[in-house]
Amino acid sequence: MNHRRQDAGQQVLAGASVGRETLLPESWLDAVELDAASYNLRKSEADQLLKQGIEHQQHHQDQQAMTFLKQAQALYWELNDIVGQERTLGALGLSCYNLGDYPMSIDYSRRSLNLAQQIENYLSTVKVLGTLGNAYRHLEDYQQSIDFQEQSLETARQLHDRRGEMAALNNLGLAYKAAGEHQQAIFYEEQALEIAQELQEVNIEAQILKNLGNAHYAMGNHQQAIGYYQERLALARRLGDRRLEGQVLKNLGTACYSMGDYDLAIQYNQERMNLAKSLKDYPAEEQALRSLAVFYEGIGQFTKALDCYEQRLVVTQALQDPRLQKQALEDLKRTCYQLGDFFRANQYAQRMGA
């Protein structure tokens, strides 16, 4: 009887023991599943914030991008997600660069670089090194800029990353041009141009053609500069990018004037002015009219210069820019004196004082 009670008691204890053994793991598994679900939810939220930040960045809305990216970074840090942190810090560095906050861009980019190297994300390393180099260029620390761009170039070549290589070569060209080493700038930009054409990256090709034209112009090689600008003009027209076309016409006008081809300089600026009018781009129209007037003055055609200055005054009034209006009146007064029209010169002088 006692033996049976003991067996029964053991069975009860065994049952209780089994109950405890099955209860605790189920509770623990529920907690783990809850934590995993919570983690995945937070991770998904961070990923979405990062995506939104990058979308704003791509639409040149960097202030809005910063808001989303900072929230994403806080979540990734909380989750100890190093990959997410690295990506977000890199994006923050780029947005700060786009906003002109170069010290903060460097801070974010250095932190991103450390993580990228830690997790061996070399494609990201190429981009972040480029951002660092560009930020240091704007801070006029050209040696630092060149050092970072050379590291970016070396890493891109090791990875056979042609786009990264193209960007690094272009950035090196910009750094050397900013440092006043134009021949070295041309050396790198020409290599970047070859890759852009190989990859059919027409928008980047247009930028590089501009950089090459500017570098040659800075060296006084006006004919070579014009050649690159004309290539860029043809590209702009092929793309149907009318604003880009206007920018190139400006470059061509200036380069032609500098080498003494005044007729061609006037022709390019006349085209630029007509284009600006058709686009209702008043700032570009104002600049084109001023350039035309200066070019006409340069060849002694003061009556035509006066006509351009008068049109320019009308545009400055449409822009409601008092500073530009005063400049236009000053130019009109001076040109009237050159023509011997002292009465009108005095009228413009009185309007300046009004």
C-alpha positions in Angstrom: 0.0 0.0 0.0 2.8 2.4 1.0 4.7 1.2 -2.0 1.8 2.1 -4.3 1.4 5.5 -2.6 5.1 6.1 -3.2 4.7 5.1 -6.9 1.8 7.4 -7.2 3.7 10.1 -5.5 6.6 9.6 -7.8 4.2 9.7 -10.8 2.8 13.0 -9.5 6.2 14.4 -9.0 7.3 13.1 -12.4 4.2 14.7 -13.9 4.9 17.9 -12.1 8.5 17.7 -13.3 7.4 17.1 -16.9 5.0 20.0 -16.5 7.8 22.4 -15.4 10.1 21.1 -18.1 7.6 21.7 -20.9 6.3 25.0 -19.5 9.6 26.8 -19.2 10.9 26.2 -22.7 7.5 27.2 -24.2 7.7 30.5 -22.2 11.3 31.0 -23.3 10.5 30.3 -26.9 7.6 32.8 -26.8 10.0 35.4 -25.5 12.6 34.7 -28.2 10.0 34.8 -30.9 8.7 38.1 -29.5 12.3 39.5 -29.4 12.9 38.3 -33.0 9.6 39.8 -34.2 10.4 43.1 -32.4 13.9 43.1 -33.9 12.6 42.4 -37.4 10.0 45.2 -37.0 12.6 47.7 -35.9 15.0 46.6 -38.7 12.2 47.0 -41.3 11.5 50.5 -39.9 15.1 51.5 -40.1 15.5 50.1 -43.6 12.4 52.1 -44.7 13.8 55.3 -43.2 17.1 54.7 -45.0 15.3 54.1 -48.3 13.3 57.3 -47.8 16.4 59.3 -46.9 18.2 58.1 -50.1 15.2 58.9 -52.2 15.1 62.5 -51.0 18.9 62.7 -51.5 18.5 61.5 -55.1 15.9 64.3 -55.7 18.4 66.9 -54.2 16.2 67.3 -51.1 19.1 66.8 -48.7 17.6 68.6 -45.7 14.6 66.3 -45.7 17.0 63.3 -46.4 18.9 64.2 -43.2 15.8 63.9 -41.1 15.1 60.3 -42.3 18.7 59.3 -42.2 19.3 60.4 -38.6 16.2 58.4 -37.5 17.5 55.3 -39.4 20.9 55.7 -37.9 19.5 55.8 -34.3 17.6 52.6 -35.0 20.5 50.8 -36.5 22.7 51.8 -33.5 20.0 50.5 -31.1 19.9 47.2 -33.1 23.7 47.0 -33.3 23.3 46.6 -37.0 26.8 47.6 -38.3 25.9 47.2 -42.0 22.9 49.5 -41.6 25.0 52.0 -39.6 27.7 52.0 -42.3 25.3 52.7 -45.1 23.4 55.4 -43.2 26.6 57.2 -42.0 27.8 57.2 -45.6 24.5 58.7 -46.8 24.6 61.3 -44.0 28.2 62.2 -45.1 27.0 62.7 -48.7 24.0 64.8 -47.7 26.1 67.1 -45.5 28.5 67.5 -48.4 25.7 68.4 -50.7 24.5 71.0 -48.2 28.0 72.5 -47.9 28.6 71.3 -44.3 32.0 69.9 -45.1 33.3 69.4 -41.5 30.2 67.4 -40.6 30.4 65.5 -43.9 34.0 64.5 -43.0 32.9 63.4 -39.5 30.1 61.1 -40.8 32.2 59.8 -43.7 35.1 58.9 -41.5 32.8 56.9 -39.2 31.3 55.2 -42.2 34.8 54.4 -43.6 35.8 52.8 -40.3 32.8 50.5 -40.4 33.1 49.8 -44.1 36.6 48.6 -43.6 35.6 46.6 -40.6 32.9 44.6 -42.5 35.1 44.6 -45.7 32.5 46.5 -47.8 35.0 47.7 -50.4 32.4 49.1 -52.8 31.2 51.4 -50.1 34.8 52.2 -49.2 35.3 53.6 -52.7 32.3 55.9 -52.5 33.1 57.2 -48.9 36.7 57.9 -49.8 35.4 59.9 -52.7 33.1 62.0 -50.4 36.0 62.6 -48.0 38.3 63.7 -50.8 35.7 66.1 -52.2 34.9 67.6 -48.8 38.6 68.2 -48.1 38.9 69.9 -51.6 36.2 72.4 -50.6 38.1 73.1 -47.4 41.1 73.8 -49.6 43.1 70.9 -48.0 44.2 69.7 -51.4 46.8 67.2 -50.3 44.3 65.4 -48.1 41.8 65.5 -50.9 44.3 64.0 -53.4 45.3 61.3 -50.8 41.7 60.1 -50.3 40.9 60.2 -54.0 44.0 58.1 -54.8 42.9 55.5 -52.2 39.5 55.5 -53.8 41.0 55.0 -57.2 43.3 52.2 -56.1 40.4 50.4 -54.3 38.1 50.8 -57.3 40.8 49.3 -59.6 41.4 46.4 -57.3 37.6 45.7 -57.4 37.4 46.2 -61.2 34.7 48.8 -60.3 34.7 50.9 -63.5 32.2 53.4 -62.3 34.1 53.9 -59.0 37.3 54.3 -61.0 35.7 56.9 -63.3 34.4 58.9 -60.3 37.8 58.8 -58.6 39.6 59.9 -61.7 37.2 62.8 -62.2 37.5 63.8 -58.5 41.3 63.7 -58.8 41.1 66.0 -61.8 39.0 68.4 -59.8 41.4 68.3 -56.8 44.4 69.0 -59.0 42.6 71.8 -60.8 41.7 73.4 -57.5 45.3 73.1 -56.4 46.3 74.9 -59.6 47.9 71.8 -61.2 46.0 72.0 -64.5 48.1 69.6 -66.5 47.7 66.9 -63.9 44.0 67.6 -63.8 43.7 67.1 -67.6 45.7 63.8 -67.2 43.1 62.3 -64.9 40.0 63.9 -66.6 41.0 62.4 -69.9 41.1 58.9 -68.4 37.7 59.5 -66.7 36.3 60.6 -70.1 37.3 57.4 -71.7 35.5 55.3 -69.1 32.4 57.5 -69.2 32.2 57.0 -73.0 32.9 53.3 -72.6 30.0 53.0 -70.1 27.8 55.3 -72.1 27.3 57.5 -69.0 26.3 60.6 -71.0 25.4 62.8 -68.1 28.8 62.2 -66.5 30.5 62.5 -69.8 29.0 66.0 -70.1 30.4 66.9 -66.7 33.9 65.7 -67.6 33.9 67.5 -70.9 33.1 70.7 -68.9 36.0 70.0 -66.5 38.4 69.4 -69.3 37.3 72.6 -71.1 37.6 74.6 -67.9 41.1 73.1 -67.2 42.3 74.0 -70.7 40.7 77.4 -70.4 42.6 78.1 -67.1 45.8 77.2 -68.8 45.1 79.6 -71.7 44.5 76.8 -74.2 41.4 78.4 -75.5 41.2 76.4 -78.7 41.3 73.1 -76.8 38.8 74.5 -74.3 36.4 75.4 -77.2 36.8 71.9 -78.6 35.7 70.3 -75.4 32.8 72.8 -75.0 31.6 72.1 -78.5 31.6 68.3 -77.8 29.5 69.1 -74.6 27.2 71.3 -76.6 26.5 68.5 -79.1 25.9 66.1 -76.2 23.5 68.6 -74.5 21.5 69.0 -77.8 21.4 65.2 -78.3 20.1 64.8 -74.7 17.5 67.6 -75.3 18.9 69.3 -72.1 18.2 72.9 -72.9 19.5 74.3 -69.6 22.7 72.5 -70.0 22.9 73.8 -73.6 22.6 77.3 -72.2 25.5 76.7 -69.8 27.7 75.5 -72.6 26.8 78.4 -74.8 28.0 80.7 -72.0 31.3 78.8 -71.8 31.8 78.9 -75.5 31.1 82.7 -75.7 33.6 83.4 -73.0 36.3 81.2 -74.5 35.8 82.7 -78.0 36.0 86.2 -76.6 39.2 85.4 -74.7 40.9 84.2 -77.9 39.7 87.2 -79.9 37.0 85.6 -82.0 34.4 88.3 -81.1 31.9 87.5 -83.8 31.6 83.9 -82.7 31.5 85.0 -79.0 28.5 87.3 -79.9 26.8 84.5 -81.9 27.0 82.0 -79.0 25.7 84.6 -76.5 22.9 85.6 -78.8 21.9 81.9 -78.9 22.1 81.7 -75.2 19.9 84.8 -74.7 17.3 83.4 -77.1 17.3 80.1 -75.3 16.9 81.8 -71.9 14.0 83.8 -73.2 12.2 80.7 -74.5 12.7 79.0 -71.2 11.7 82.2 -69.3 14.9 81.8 -67.4 15.3 85.5 -66.3 18.7 85.1 -64.5 20.3 83.4 -67.5 18.8 86.0 -69.8 20.1 88.9 -67.6 23.6 87.3 -67.7 23.5 86.7 -71.4 22.5 90.3 -72.2 25.3 91.7 -70.0 27.8 89.5 -71.7 26.5 90.6 -75.1 26.8 94.2 -74.1 30.4 93.7 -72.9 31.3 91.9 -76.1 29.8 94.7 -78.2 31.7 97.3 -76.1 34.9 95.3 -76.7 34.6 95.8 -80.5 33.5 99.5 -80.1 29.8 98.9 -81.0 28.4 101.0 -78.2 25.0 101.5 -79.7 24.4 97.7 -79.8 25.9 97.5 -76.3 23.4 100.2 -75.1 20.5 98.3 -76.6 21.6 95.1 -74.7 22.0 97.1 -71.4 18.5 98.5 -71.9 17.0 95.1 -72.4 19.0 93.9 -69.3 17.4 96.7 -67.2 13.9 95.5 -68.1 14.9 91.9 -67.1 16.4 93.1 -63.7 13.1 94.9 -63.0 11.2 91.6 -63.7 13.6 89.9 -61.3 12.9 92.6 -58.7 16.6 92.6 -57.8 17.7 96.2 -56.7 21.4 95.3 -56.8 21.2 94.2 -60.4 19.0 97.2 -61.3 21.6 99.5 -59.9 24.4 97.8 -61.9 22.3 98.0 -65.1 21.7 101.7 -64.6 25.4 102.2 -64.0 26.3 100.4 -67.2 23.7 102.4 -69.1 25.0 105.7 -67.7 28.6 104.8 -68.6 27.7 103.7 -72.2 25.7 106.9 -72.8 28.8 108.9 -71.8 30.8 106.9 -74.2 28.3 107.7 -77.0 28.3 111.4 -76.0 24.7 111.2 -74.9 25.1 113.2 -71.7 21.4 114.0 -71.3 20.5 110.3 -71.1 23.5 109.6 -69.0 22.3 112.1 -66.4 18.8 110.6 -66.5 20.2 107.2 -65.7 22.4 108.8 -62.9 19.3 110.4 -61.4 17.4 107.1 -61.5 20.3 105.5 -59.6 20.0 108.0 -56.8 16.2 107.7 -56.6 
